[in-house]
């Protein structure tokens, strides 16, 4: 399918908006931790992914988000 990436992107945007609507009372500390983790993920781990040393960057991103709630 030619437009698969566009469809997945649109669904992700809608899902993110709905999640944001449902979880609007997230503590500020958790928001800062998640944003910091995402920033570190994009800064450092993208280079590792390019070098094919990390099988999936999504696993690391999900782990940072989940562990920020602990």
N, C-alpha and C positions, 0 to 999 in steps of 0.2 A: 504494500500500500504506500503510495507516494506521500501522502500527508500524515503519516503516522506520528511523526515528531510533533507536528502542529497540534494534532488532536490530544496527544499525551500532555503537551504543555498547557493547553487550555483546560483540561481536566485537573491538572495539578494546581493551576491558579484558582479555579473554583473551589477545590478541596481545601487549599490553604486559607481562602477567605472564610469558608464555613468553619474551619477549625479555629480561626482567629475570633470569629463571632461567638463560638461556644466557650472558649477559654479566655475571655477578656479580663478575668481577674487573676492573671498569673502574676506572682510577686516580682517586683523589680529586680531582685537578686537573681532570680531564675532567668529573666529576660537578658540581663547583662551576661550571665554565664553562657547562655545559648549563643548570643551574638558573638561573644569572644571566641567560643569554640568553632563557630562557622567561619569566622575570620581566619583563625589559625589553620583550619582545614583547607580553605581555599589558598592561603598563602603558601603553606609548606607541603601539604599532601598532594596537591595537584602536580607538583614537579615529580614526586615519587610515582604517581600514576602514569605520567608521561614516560617514565623510565621502565614501566611495566614491572615494578617491584611490588606493587600492591594490587591484589586481585580486584578489589572493589572499593572505591572511595566512598560509596554509599554506606557501607558497613561501618566505616569509621565515623562518618557524619551522624549516623543514627546512634552510635554508641555515645558520642559526645552529647547529643540531645537528651538521651535517656539518662545518662549519668549526671546531668546537671540537675535533675530532680531529686537526686539522692542527698 
